[in-house]
Amino acid sequence: MSLALFRVMDLMVGRLTIRSSFTAKSFTKLCREIGIRQSMGRVGSCFDNAAAESFFSSLEWEVLSRHQFIDTRHAQTVVLEWCWGFYNHTRRHSSAGMMAPITYETTALNREAA
C-alpha cells in the first residue's frame, strides 16, 4: 500500500471512529496534496454518490458500531480486513448482479478476453 493511501486511510479511520465529517480541513488538504478528488453532493440528493453512501453505511453498521477500537492502528486493521476479506470477496452486491465484487470483475474480464 502506498504511503499516500496509508495516510488517507489513517485519516479516514480516525475520522470515522470519532464520527467526524469528511469535510474536515486536514482531510481535504491531504486529498488535494495527493491528487484525490473528493466528491461531495447536494444535501438530500439520493442519486449522488449512491455507491459510496452504501459502502459507508455498511461499514458503519457492520464494523464500526460493533467494535471498540483501542487505537487508530487497530481500527485500520479491522476496517481493511473487512474491506478486503469480506466486502470485496464475499459479500454479494445488488449492483453487481448479486455477485461479490471480485467475482463480478473476474467475470467481466473473462468476457472481454473471450
Secondary structure, DSSP 8 states (H G I E B T S, - for coil): --HHHHHHHHHHHHHHHTT--TT-HHHHHHHHHHT-------TT-SSTTHHHHHHHHHHHHHTGGG---SSHHHHHHHHHHIIIIIITTT--BGGGTTB-HHHHHHHHHHHHH-
